[in-house]
Amino acid sequence: MKILLAGLGRWGSNHLRILKMLNAEVFVADPSGQSKKYALDNNIPEKNFSGSLDDFIDKVDAVDIVTPADTHYSLCLKAMQKGKDVFIEKPLTLKSSECKKLSETAEEKKLILQVGHVFRFDPATAFMVQQIKEGVLGKIQWMIGNFYGFKRPRMDAGVTWSDSLHFIDLFNYLMGSVPKKVLARLNDNLGRGMDDASWVSLIYENAEAEVRANYFRPHKKREVVIIGSEATLECDFSSSQDKIKIYKNTHIRNKNTWVATQGEVITQEIMQAEPLVLELNSFIDCVKTREKPLAGGWDGYNVVKIIEAAYESSKSGGIIDLA
């Protein structure tokens, strides 16, 4: 399959490595001279590299967009107007109105539009989905997501866009729905004009969730806690072992008081696999089979709409109704 990779920055280099691993014939569009050197050093033929997407768009089967977020809409729309299936890194765009347009265009033209919500492809997520479906956790009551670590802030959007987004989408996926209301507090501690610390509360029909993200905590954390009526599940995505633990803890009412009962602790090892490999392999399969992607355009739209509400909530100090 011939795939045009638009953007060969830090994350784009991972896409290049994996697309080659998956035996795709890769074409690269990036205006940077440094990117051209990187591509040639990694065995991309010079004839397959250009500074413009237009030079290859008619030659390829699909387009993989890994460029700054504010370029996503125009590049994605151009590719789809040429009849190309598109994988696009998150966020789909920075405006829900643009996400809606792209999702509608994909439907009208019967194109594959997959958004880079990579945590959906982590094997640990598949295990969590299974536990929820089988009722192991009981009724889901509350979810917590911590996504932080000391690192360089992205320059194209705040931490809610770059990091909180991951667990907002993950919670939508685990719940199989979108929240009805959003409450948020976003801070700009560095004075960049963009948030670098974020707290977002998601109020679903029958459960609530909160996502915390920042660039300051010294240690990398990618943790999800799912609290159910029968058990609590903890998942540490950044851990290489003992990634998931299920605590069979419950609170039991005894006359006029409550008893906290500690139960069995189950440790679940998860198959080691690079989620980005699974994600891009799934995209290639969708292009071949025309099956609906696990993370499609409307999933991207839902997340962007929630983030827009989070910014509105932080500005107004109130709860934003998404209905």
Helices and strands as residue ranges (DSSP letters): E 2-6, H 10-21, E 25-29, H 33-41, G 46-48, E 49-50, G 53-55, E 62-65, G 69-71, H 72-81, E 85-89, H 96-109, E 113-116, G 118-121, H 123-133, E 140-148, H 159-159, I 160-164, H 165-175, E 181-187, E 197-203, E 208-214, E 221-228, E 232-236, E 244-247, E 250-254, E 257-261, E 265-268, H 275-289, H 297-316, E 320-321
